[in-house]
Amino acid sequence: MSKSPTSYSDLADRVVRHYKKTKRDLPWRKNRAAYKVWISEIMLQQTRVAAVIPYYERWFNRFPTVEALANAPLDDVLAHWSGLGYYSRARNIHTSAKELHQHYGGQLPQDAKELRSLPGIGRYTAGAISSIAYGKREPLVDGNVARLLSRVFEIEEDIKSTSAIKQLWELCTKMVPAGSPGEFNQGLMELGALVCLPKNPKCGHCPLEPVCLAHAHDRTGELPVQAKRKKDSDKPLLERDALFVIRRGKILLAHRVPKGLFGGLWELPQTPSRPELAGLLSLSLSFHGKKPGMVHSQVLSHRRLCIRVWPASAEGRTKLAASTSYQALKWYPLSQLTTLGISSASKAIFQNIAELRAINREQQ
């Protein structure tokens, strides 16, 4: 790492002044209550700001307090998270809310170390809550901040390496000003998100341009150093066969166990192959056609997903066989699908229900 291009206090001043002049008008910035900071930061992980806003507003209409969240059923929480992905985040929020309600009077702790004891709150989120909500002098580093600082300080290592991560946190710790830690941290994130872009950074709009070593040495295109991302085609393929059955206006759904991929969500009953579907249920199944009614393909963060949907008729009493994937089966009215916690894959499949029902009628 090169030497500091300027004093840490000068860097902080530049960031804070720029943030005060240019900050976006976002709903979670209107109220710095710790609960609102917490939820917004978790929602913003791996998700674009524009996509988060309607989820954030809907969330606080339903769960205005930690107590309301703690007392809500997990199904309701997952339904309000449905579409944001990474559902372990929602499960952790719900677990943490219960702990906060039981042991903290519904209030989030001010101390970053204590915050990190709660499920789903790591170093970054703890720093955000502590600095933004409580004005504590705590650092934070996300992907955007890492990219920004790797250029400003001309860091030569892979920014995801243990050594580089340590350097970045040390730099942020030194830079955070005592007087406005929350504004500084938000300013760093804002610059990384809107100005110091991965490609074609807008250096002319950056308050750190005069002191940025990468800019001075014409290296913004080279930095940050990071390993090549795995191609989508190289990700492992997860294939599943799903059962599509409607009986008397209700659709048969399976409830996943709380942990693992899509944990706690509802979906069409699925198995690795079509013959295994009959073994999952106590129903007598009659599949309609030799080809699936639809095939849903989707690329997730660490794998590819392929779901073949098989329209069928079913007779008999619904009962779930021993399963490591599911904890319950239920016939749901079609009108209630939007009230359930479902994955984006299931949502895409449900959007084609009319087409699948037509296939059912044609092939019966």
N, C-alpha and C positions, 0 to 999 in steps of 0.2 A: 504494500500500500504506500502511496506517495504521502508526503507530509501534508498537513492541513493547508489548504489554499488560502485560508484566512482564519481569523479567530472564530471560535465556536459561537461566541456571543454575537458577532457580526452576522454569521450565517443565520442564527435564530432570528435576529431582528429583521433580516431581509425576508425570511419566510413568513413571519407574523404580519408584517406590514402588507405584503402582497395578499395574504389570505384575507385580511380585513377589507381590502379593496375589492377583491374579485370573488369571494366565496359564493357558491351556489345557494339558492334558496331551497333547502331540502327540509322535509317535514320533521326529521329527527334533530334538526338544528334549532327548531323553535322552542324546544324544551329540553334542557340538559339533565333531566331526571335520570338517575342511574338505570332504572328499569328500561327506559326508552333507548338509552345509549347501548345497553346490553343487547336488546333485541335487534336493533338496527345493525350493530356490528356483526352479529351472528348471521343475519340475513344477507349481509353484503359480502360474506365470504363466498367466493366462486360465483358471484352473481352480479350482473350489471345494475347500476343505480336505477335506471329507468324501469327495470323489471321489478325491483324491490318495492318501489313506492306504493303501488296498489296493495301489495301483500302487507306492508307495514300499516297502512291505514285500516285495512280490514281486520288485522290482528288486534289493534288497540280498540276498535269498536266492540270486539268480542271479549278481549281480555284486558280491560283497562288497568288492572292492578295485578301485582304478583299473587295476591290472594285469589283473585278470580281465575288466574292461570293454574294455580296449585289445585284448586277445587274442580277444575274441568276434567272430563274424561280424556284419556290419551287419544281416542278416536277423533274427538273434536279438535284437539290440538293438531293432529296430523292432517285433518281435513283443511285447516287454515294454512297449513304449510304446503299442501299438495301443489306440486309444480315447481317448487324451489329446489328440489333434489337434496341429496345428502341428508337423508331423513334421520340419521343419528343425531344431527344438530337439534331437531325438534324434540326428539326423545330426551336428550340431555337437558334442554331448556325446561321441559316439564319436570324432570327429576330435580333439577336445581331449584325450581320454583317451590316444590314441596319442602325442600330442605330450608329454603329461605323463610317460608311461611311458618315452619315448625320451630326453627332455632334462631331466626334473626328478626322476627317481627315483621316479615315481609320486606325488609330493607336489604339492599346489597351492601356488603362491607366496603369501607373506603380503602382499606389496605390491599395492595395488589397481590401480595403473597396469600392473604386470606381468600381473595377472590379466586385464585388459582386452585383452591381446594374444592371448588364446586365443579360438578361434571360439565365438560364441554367448554370450560373457560381456561384458555391457555395463556401464555405470556403476553401475546399481542392483545387479546381481548381484555385481559386484566389491566394492561397499560392504558387502553382506550377508556375503559370505564373510570379508572382511578384519576386519570388526567382530565378528561372532558367533563365528567359529572362532579368530581370532587376537587379539582384543581391541584392534584398531587403531582409532584415532579417525577413522573414515570415515563419511560421511553416506550416506543412501539416500532415494530418493523414488520411491514407486510411486503408483498411482492413489488408493489409500486414504489415503496420507500427504498427497498433494496436496490432497485434499478437506478433510482435517482442518485442515491449516495454512492453507488459503485462508479458512476460517472463523475460526480463532483470530486471524489477523492481518488479516482483512477485506480480502483481496486482490480488487481490482475487475476485474482482467483475466481473459480466457479462460485457464483453467489449462493449456491445451494450447498457448498461444502461446509463442514463443521467449522473450519478456520475462518472462512469469510463471514459466516453467520455470527460468529463471536465478535469479529471486528465491527460489523454493522451495528450490533446491539451496544457495543462499547462506544461507538461514535454517537449514536442517538442519546445514550445516557449523558455524555458530555455536553451535547448540544441543547438538551431540553432546558428552557429558561424557567426560573423559579416563578416569575411573574405571570406567565401565560402558557403553561404547559399544554393545555387542551387546544388552544388556538394554534400553537406550533405543530402539534401532532396532526391536527386536521389539515393544516397548511401543507405539511410534507406529503400526506396522502393525496391531497388535491393536486399538487404539482405532479406527482407521479402518475395520477390517473388521467390528467388533462393536458399536461405540457411535456413532461419527460417521457414521451411515448416509446414503446419498444422499437418502432420504425419511424423514421422521419420526425424526431423530436422537435418541438416548437421552441428552439433555443431563444429566439428573439423575444418571446413572451415570458421567459423565465427570469426571476429576480436573482438567481444564482449563476446566470450566464457569465458575468464578469469574473467570477471566482471558480468556475468549473474547470478542473484540469482536463477532462476529456474534451471539452469544447476548445480549450486553449491549444491542445495537441491534435485537434481534428480526429478524435477517436470515438465520437459518439456512436458511430456505426459499428465499432468493434466491441464496445462495452454495453451491457455487462457480459462477462464470460459465463457461459452456461452450457451444460451438456445438451446435445440434441434431443429433442422430444421424440418419443416413440411414435412411429407412424400408426395411424388408425388400423391399417391393414395388418400390423404386427401385434395388435392387442389380441388376447385370447377371446375366442368366440364362445358365448354362452347360448346354447340352443334349448328351447323349451316348446312343448306342445301344450296348448291351452284349450280347455273345454268351454264351449259357448252353448249354454242351455237356457232357454226361457220357458217358464211354465206359469200359466195364468197371470201374465203381466209382470212376473218377477224373474230376476236373473240370478243364477247361482254363483256366489262369490266365496272365495276362501280368504281367511284372515291369517297373515303371516305371523310367525313367532316374533317376539319383540326385537331380537338381535339379528345381525347379518344384513345382506342386501335386501332392501325394501322392507326391513323389519317393522312390524306393526301395521302394515298397509293391507288394504283389501285389493284383490285381483281375481281374474278368472283362475280357476284351479289349474295348476300347471305341473307337468312332470317332464323329465328328460326325453321321453318318447311317448307316442300316442297310446301304445298298448298298456303303459303303466297308469294311464288315467283311470281305467276301470278298477285297478287295484287300490287307488287312492280313495275311491268312493264305494258306498254300498249300493249304488244305483245300477240298474240295467241300462246300458247305453247303446244307442243306435246312431252311428255317425252318418251324416248326410254327405255322400260323395267321397271320392277317392283322393281328392285334393283339399287342402285347407281353404276355408272361406276367405282368409286374408293372411298375409305374412307381414308382421311388423318388424322392421330392422331399425336399430338405433345404436349410436356410438356413445358409450359412457366414458367416464374419466379413465378407467383402467381396463375396460373390456368392451367387446361388441356384443350386442344383444339381438337375438333372432327369435321371435315368438310366432309360431304357426297356430292359427286359431281355427278350431274344428267345430263347426255347427253340429249339434246332435240333439236327439230326443232322449229323455231319461224317465224311467219309471222306478217306483219303489221309494222307500223311506230314506231320507238323506242322512247319512252318517259318515263321519270322517274316520278312515282307517288310521292306524298308528303312523304318524308322520313327524319328521324332524323339521319340516318346512312350515307346516300350518298348525294352528291351534283351534280353528273352528271353521264350520261351513254355515252359510246362511243364504236364504232366498231374499233378495232385496228388490223392492219396487223400483222400476226404472226411474221413476220420478225422484228417487232419493240418492241417486248416484253422486250428485254434486255435493252431498253432505258428508261424504266419506273421505278418509285419507287414502289417496291412490297415487301411484307413480305417474310420471309423464307418459310412460309406455302404456299403462292401462288407460289413461285419459285419451290417448290417440286411438286405442282400440275401441273404446266406448263411443268415440265420435263417429264410428262406422257401424253402429248398432243397426241402423235402418237397413244398410246394405247387407249385413249379416243375416238379419231377419228375412230379408227377401230371398237370400240363398237358401235359408232353412225351408221356406214355403215351397220353393221350386223343387227342392230335392227330396222332400218328404214323400 
